[in-house]
Amino acid sequence: MRVAAAVVLTDEQKSQLLAYSRGRKTPARLVMRSRIVLLAAEGKPDVEIARLLSLVPRSAARWRARFLRHGIAGLQQDAPRAGRPRTIAAQTAALVVRKTTQKKPPQATHWSTRSMAAAAGISEASVRRIWRAHGLKPHRLQSFKLSNDPHFAEKLRDIVGLYLNPPAHALVLALDEKSQIQALDRTQPGLPLKKGRAQTLTHDYKRHGTTTLFAALNTLDGKVLATCMPRHRHQEWLKFLRMIDRQTPRQVDLHLIVDNYSTHKRPQVQRWAQGHPRFQFHFTPTS
């Protein structure tokens, strides 16, 4: 009669196996394998271990032998299985990757699984597996834009510094305009909301031209200074600056964050800024 090989555990191995066998979050297969080895270390044969753990003796013998060969690491993962042999050659997978990344399909903007399968002579499922293995997603597109402003970095540090570390005894205002706003009105007044009836609104409207919104956001408290004007020229911009001058405390400096719109750089605006030294303009980088 064949006698199973004896299992001798060190104190560290026994402690680790006991932790695995009692762990509530340990995978069930690792718990069972640890119990097999612990019983084997007590000198119990494979038949008795199988009876105690409701296993077949072959399973107890397998994990006893695996532990003797590889230690605890042999219990933590299954041995590699033969499985089905690969049906797609490495050259075919490389061809799919090369076509996906370097070429475009005829009369299309990007490859699909169907078009690539027809071009490579494999199934759609195989194309999908190759793309997933190489992290390829030809249907997705991410846009980018590089600025041609030679002073992009300096302007960026200036603007970010104003937001993160504003100067003392000064206000930081972010200014912008929204032009060509449609001034619309309904053809008839609607009825208000009441119990049992929703608010009413006519389906058609009439136009009252366009307007331009000028707004300045106080980055300290989030308050907005705003006005609407019929046109969008440097004259209206100067009116807006004068309104800011009247509605802000005179004893503080004003740091205005503005974009690179040509209206903001007209000679008339520059002369006005020279006469009002508490206004300091910070232009955002161009895109």
PyMOL commands that set and color helices and strands:
alter all, ss='L'
color gray80, all
select helices_A, chain A and resi 11-22+28-41+46-53+57-70+73-76+90-102+113-120+124-134+152-164+234-247+262-265+267-274
alter helices_A, ss='H'
color red, helices_A
select strands_A, chain A and resi 170-186+205-218+224-229+253-258+279-283
alter strands_A, ss='S'
color yellow, strands_A
deselect
rebuild
show_as cartoon
